[in-house]
Amino acid sequence: MDSPVKIDILTLFHNGRELVDPYLDCVSRLSPLLPFTLHLLDNGSTDGTADLLAARAPMLDFPLRLNRSIKNQGFAGGMNLLAAQALSDFLFLLNSDAYAEADCIEHLVHRAMMDDRIGICEARQAPEEHRKAVDLATGETTWCSGAGALIRRKAFEEVGGFDAKLFFMYCEDIDLSWKMWMKDWKCVYVPKAVVVHHIDRKSHVNAHSRERRPLEHYFSFRNSLFLYHRFRKSGEGHLLWSFLLKRFTSRRYSFGSKGLFAIAFVEHIRYVPYLLRTRRIWEGRRHHPWIRLTETSLAE
């Protein structure tokens, strides 16, 4: 790259006081070849995370914009808020519990600069990744995880960012990726760029770990239905019925989880008019080959 590309790094914190120092240490080790501004949002923490971030801010040797929300805006709402402040051509989304290797952003930017139709470049997640298809020749993939991804701001703005009306947590990155594909932006996987992130949140030990599994069951179930209504193609109705049958009859899920599924199913109904209305925006574009409901939890 002939001249430095400016980056805005966007990260949300919610009751993650123990993550602050490891996260800031990670960011401080990123390649100095790419100047960046760090944008952080404390998303309604009650454990002193915001105060610790404010205390650490004067010690940093890179620009930081620290925001605090009394209410938890969720991932979609929080990222939209930070993206609205961004001035750079690229946004790097990084989870607060993820560790980006020093040259991670450099690899992502290099790949993005090779093709101006790339909307998202996703880093490889270690030690375990989401299971989805990737074209080994081009790196094109069905969707990119928001845990560690570089997004072209022009593409992000063109598709309207994350849909915060629908998504609080889970599946918002799939929705964003598929809207990009429908607007002729590409979603690309870059294996040389590495982010260490443990997908299974049960492995994280923190005071809120017991709360996460019910939240995951509720939102992943409800948001999977959102994806179905917005992106389903003709002949895919069997995916919905199979999904519902497995969730409500399988011994894999407890009675408590099935109760959450029932609540989520009822709750999702009030969003159906909005989903159908926004679905019409993309009429005729939903048959893109990389939009695959079979690679979401609907097919699990």
C-alpha positions in Angstrom: 0.0 0.0 0.0 1.5 3.3 -1.1 0.0 5.4 1.6 -1.4 4.5 5.1 -5.1 3.5 5.1 -6.9 4.9 8.1 -9.0 2.6 10.2 -11.7 3.0 12.8 -11.8 0.1 15.3 -15.2 -0.4 16.9 -15.7 -2.4 20.1 -18.5 -2.8 22.6 -18.2 -3.6 26.3 -21.0 -4.9 28.5 -20.0 -6.0 32.0 -16.6 -7.0 30.9 -14.3 -5.3 33.4 -11.9 -8.3 33.3 -11.6 -7.9 29.6 -10.5 -4.3 29.5 -6.7 -4.7 30.1 -6.2 -7.7 27.8 -8.2 -6.0 25.1 -6.3 -2.7 25.3 -3.0 -4.6 25.3 -4.1 -6.4 22.1 -5.0 -3.2 20.4 -1.7 -1.6 21.4 0.2 -4.4 19.7 -1.5 -3.9 16.3 0.6 -3.0 13.3 1.8 0.6 13.4 1.7 0.7 9.6 -2.0 1.4 9.7 -3.1 4.4 11.8 -6.4 3.9 13.6 -8.8 5.6 15.9 -10.4 3.4 18.6 -14.1 3.8 19.2 -15.4 2.1 22.4 -19.0 1.9 23.7 -19.7 0.8 27.2 -23.1 -0.8 26.6 -24.9 -0.3 29.9 -22.4 -2.0 32.2 -23.0 -2.1 35.9 -19.7 -3.6 37.0 -17.4 -0.6 36.7 -16.3 -1.3 33.1 -16.9 2.2 32.0 -14.9 3.7 34.9 -12.0 1.4 34.2 -12.0 2.3 30.5 -12.0 6.0 31.4 -9.1 5.5 33.8 -7.0 3.7 31.1 -7.7 6.2 28.3 -5.0 8.7 29.3 -2.4 6.0 29.2 -3.0 5.0 25.6 -0.8 6.2 22.7 -3.5 6.1 20.0 -6.7 8.2 19.6 -9.6 6.9 21.6 -13.3 8.0 21.6 -15.0 6.5 24.6 -18.8 6.5 24.7 -21.1 5.4 27.4 -24.8 4.3 27.1 -27.0 3.9 30.2 -29.0 1.3 28.3 -27.6 -1.8 26.6 -28.0 -1.0 22.9 -27.2 -4.6 21.9 -24.6 -5.4 19.3 -26.4 -4.0 16.3 -27.5 -0.8 17.9 -24.1 -0.2 19.6 -22.1 -0.8 16.4 -24.4 1.5 14.4 -23.8 4.2 17.0 -20.0 3.8 16.8 -20.1 3.6 13.0 -22.0 6.9 12.8 -18.9 8.5 14.4 -16.4 6.9 12.0 -14.6 9.0 9.4 -12.3 6.4 7.9 -13.0 4.3 4.8 -12.8 1.1 6.8 -14.3 -0.1 10.0 -12.7 -3.0 12.0 -15.2 -4.7 14.2 -13.6 -6.5 17.1 -15.2 -8.3 20.0 -14.0 -7.3 23.5 -13.3 -10.9 24.3 -11.3 -11.5 21.0 -7.5 -11.1 20.5 -6.4 -9.9 17.1 -2.9 -10.8 16.0 -0.6 -7.9 15.3 -0.8 -8.1 11.5 -4.5 -9.0 11.4 -5.9 -5.7 10.1 -3.0 -5.3 7.7 -3.9 -8.6 6.0 -7.6 -7.6 5.9 -6.9 -4.2 4.4 -4.5 -5.7 1.8 -7.3 -8.0 0.7 -9.9 -5.3 0.6 -7.7 -3.0 -1.5 -7.4 -5.8 -4.1 -11.1 -5.5 -5.0 -13.2 -2.4 -4.5 -16.4 -4.5 -4.5 -15.4 -6.3 -1.3 -17.8 -5.1 1.4 -16.6 -7.3 4.3 -13.3 -9.1 5.0 -13.5 -11.7 7.8 -10.5 -12.8 9.8 -10.0 -16.5 10.6 -11.2 -17.3 14.1 -9.0 -19.5 16.2 -9.2 -22.1 17.8 -12.6 -22.8 16.3 -14.6 -21.3 13.5 -18.2 -21.1 12.4 -19.0 -23.8 9.9 -19.8 -22.3 6.5 -18.8 -22.6 2.9 -15.8 -20.8 1.5 -14.6 -20.6 -2.1 -10.9 -21.5 -1.7 -9.9 -19.7 -4.9 -11.6 -16.3 -4.2 -12.2 -16.4 -0.5 -15.8 -15.6 -1.0 -18.1 -16.9 1.7 -21.8 -16.9 2.6 -21.5 -14.6 5.6 -18.9 -12.9 7.8 -18.8 -13.0 11.6 -18.8 -9.6 13.3 -16.3 -10.9 16.0 -13.4 -9.8 13.8 -14.1 -8.2 10.5 -13.1 -5.3 8.3 -16.1 -3.5 6.7 -15.9 -1.0 3.9 -17.8 2.0 5.3 -19.4 2.8 1.9 -20.9 -0.7 1.8 -22.0 -0.5 5.4 -23.9 2.7 4.7 -25.3 1.6 1.4 -27.2 -1.3 3.1 -28.3 0.7 6.1 -25.9 -0.8 8.6 -27.1 -3.4 11.1 -30.9 -3.8 11.5 -31.2 -2.7 15.2 -35.0 -3.0 15.0 -34.7 -6.7 14.6 -31.4 -7.8 16.1 -30.2 -7.3 19.7 -27.6 -10.1 19.6 -27.0 -13.1 17.3 -27.5 -13.3 13.5 -27.1 -9.6 12.8 -23.9 -10.2 11.0 -25.6 -12.8 8.7 -28.3 -10.3 7.9 -25.7 -7.6 7.1 -23.7 -10.0 5.0 -26.6 -11.1 2.9 -27.8 -7.6 2.3 -24.4 -6.8 1.0 -24.5 -9.7 -1.3 -27.8 -8.5 -2.6 -26.3 -5.1 -3.3 -23.4 -6.7 -5.2 -20.9 -6.3 -2.4 -18.7 -9.3 -1.6 -18.1 -11.1 1.7 -14.6 -12.5 1.8 -12.7 -14.8 4.2 -9.0 -14.0 4.8 -7.2 -16.9 6.5 -3.9 -15.0 7.0 -5.7 -12.6 9.3 -6.2 -14.2 12.7 -8.5 -13.4 15.6 -8.4 -15.6 18.7 -12.0 -16.0 19.9 -13.8 -18.8 21.6 -17.2 -19.3 20.0 -18.6 -21.4 22.8 -19.3 -18.8 25.5 -19.7 -21.6 28.1 -15.9 -21.6 28.2 -15.8 -18.1 29.5 -15.7 -17.7 33.2 -17.4 -14.6 34.4 -20.2 -13.5 36.7 -22.7 -13.4 33.8 -22.0 -16.8 32.2 -25.1 -18.3 33.7 -27.2 -15.7 32.0 -25.8 -16.2 28.5 -27.3 -19.6 27.7 -30.9 -18.6 28.1 -30.2 -15.4 26.2 -28.5 -17.4 23.4 -31.5 -19.8 23.1 -34.0 -17.0 23.0 -32.3 -14.7 20.5 -30.8 -17.4 18.3 -34.2 -19.0 17.9 -36.1 -15.8 17.3 -33.5 -14.3 15.0 -33.3 -17.5 12.9 -37.0 -17.0 12.2 -36.2 -13.4 11.2 -33.6 -14.6 8.6 -36.2 -17.1 7.3 -38.9 -14.5 6.7 -36.5 -12.0 5.1 -34.4 -14.3 2.9 -36.3 -17.5 2.2 -36.6 -18.7 -1.3 -39.3 -20.8 -2.9 -39.2 -24.4 -1.8 -37.5 -23.7 1.5 -40.5 -24.0 3.7 -39.3 -27.4 4.9 -36.4 -25.7 6.7 -38.8 -23.8 9.0 -40.9 -26.9 9.9 -37.8 -29.0 10.5 -36.3 -26.2 12.7 -39.4 -25.9 14.8 -39.8 -29.7 15.1 -36.2 -30.2 16.3 -36.4 -27.4 18.8 -39.6 -28.4 20.4 -39.3 -32.2 20.4 -35.5 -32.9 20.7 -34.2 -34.1 24.1 -31.2 -32.0 23.4 -33.1 -29.0 24.8 -34.5 -28.7 28.3 -38.1 -27.8 29.1 -36.8 -24.4 30.2 -35.2 -23.9 26.8 -38.3 -25.0 25.0 -40.3 -22.6 27.1 -38.0 -19.8 25.8 -38.4 -21.0 22.3 -42.2 -20.8 22.7 -41.9 -17.2 24.0 -39.5 -16.3 21.2 -41.9 -17.7 18.6 -44.8 -15.7 19.9 -42.6 -12.6 20.1 -41.4 -12.8 16.6 -44.9 -12.6 15.1 -45.2 -8.9 15.8 -42.2 -8.3 13.6 -43.5 -10.2 10.6 -45.2 -7.2 9.0 -41.9 -5.3 9.2 -40.0 -8.3 7.8 -42.4 -8.6 4.9 -42.3 -4.9 4.2 -38.5 -4.8 4.2 -38.3 -8.1 2.3 -39.9 -6.3 -0.7 -36.9 -3.9 -0.8 -34.8 -6.8 -2.0 -37.4 -8.4 -4.2 -35.7 -10.2 -7.1 -32.3 -10.2 -5.3 -32.8 -13.0 -2.8 -31.6 -15.7 -5.2 -28.0 -14.9 -4.8 -26.0 -18.2 -4.6 -24.2 -17.1 -1.4 -27.4 -16.5 0.5 -27.9 -19.9 2.1 -30.3 -20.6 4.9 -28.9 -24.1 5.0 -25.7 -22.6 6.6 -27.5 -21.1 9.6 -29.0 -22.6 12.7 -32.2 -23.2 10.7 -30.6 -26.3 9.3 -29.0 -27.6 12.6 
